[in-house]
Amino acid sequence: MAYWWYRGGWARWIGLAVLVGLVCGSGLGVPLRVQATDNGPSGADIDDPAAVKTEARPAIVMAATLPHPSLKPPLPFESAQMGPTIKRAFGNDIEHRTTAFLPEDLHMLTPTRIPQGEARWIRVDLSEQIIVAYEGDRPIRAFVVSSGLDRTPTVTGEFRIKTKVKAQTMSGGVGAYYYSLPNVKWVQYFYRDYSFHGTYWHNDFGKQKSHGCLNMTNVDAKWLFDWAGPEWDGRSAWFNSAKDNPGTLVIITQ
C-alpha cells in the first residue's frame, strides 16, 4: 500500500483536484475574473462577475431555404376567343382551348399565290406552323397548329377537302410509334390519310408533333369544319364532297 501511494497515488489525487479546480473555477474559491464591457462597470479587470453586464452572443440567423410556391396560373377561358396573341387553357378544359388570332400581319409566311375564283381557301405554312382561312384575298382567321414530325412530314401542294368526319378513332404506326386515339373530332381529309382535326392529347401547338396531319385544338378544328366546304349535312358519319358541294381549296407550303 505504501509503495502504491509512493509510486503515484498522491500525484494522481493532486492532479484530479487541479482538474476539478480548473473546471469549476469559483467553486474552489478561486475568484473568476471577468473583462468589463462597454455596458458594464468601467475598469480593466474586476472580481465580481455579478456586477458585469456581459455582451449577449449574436443570435443565429434562421432562414427558410425552400422556394416560395409559384403563383397560380390564370383561369382557363370560358369560351373560344380571338385576339392578337395565342390563347391557351389547361388540359381539363380542352373544349375551350384556342390558338386563333386575327391575321393582321402575315409577312413572315412563305409567299404564295392568291387563287382566283375561290370564295374560300385555306393556306398552311409549315415553317411557321400556321393555318390561315381566306375569303377571296382577305385573311379572316388564323391558327397556330402542329404539323408532321420530320420522320412523318405533312405533304405539300394544292388539295381540296374531300371527306368530313365528326369523330373517329385514329390508329396507325408500328412498334414504338404505334398510336390509337379514340374520339378524334372534326376531321377533314384533304389527301389520302392527311387531315385537319381536333387534338386533346397535347397543347404544344406551334411545334411539329403529328404523324402528318394538322393538329388543331377542338374548338379551332370545329370552326374550320363548319366554315370550309363541303358543307356537312349534320348526319352522315363520313361525308364526301360532290360537284355541287365541293371541298375548299388547301394550299400547303413549306
Buried (B, 14 or more C-beta within 10 A) or exposed (E): EEEEEEEEEEEEEEEEEEEEBEEEBEEEEEEEEBEBEEEBEEEEEBEEEEEBEEEEEEEEEEEEEEEEEEEEEEEBBEEBEEEEEEBBBBEEEBBBBBBBBEBEEEEEBEEBEEBEEBEBBBBBBBEBBBBBBBEBEEBEBBBBBBBBBEEBBBBEEBBBBBBBBBEBEBEEEEEEEEEEBEEBBBBBBBBEEBBBBBBBEEBEBEBBBBBBBBBBBBBBBBBBBEBBBBEBEEEEEEBEBEEEEBBBBBBBBE
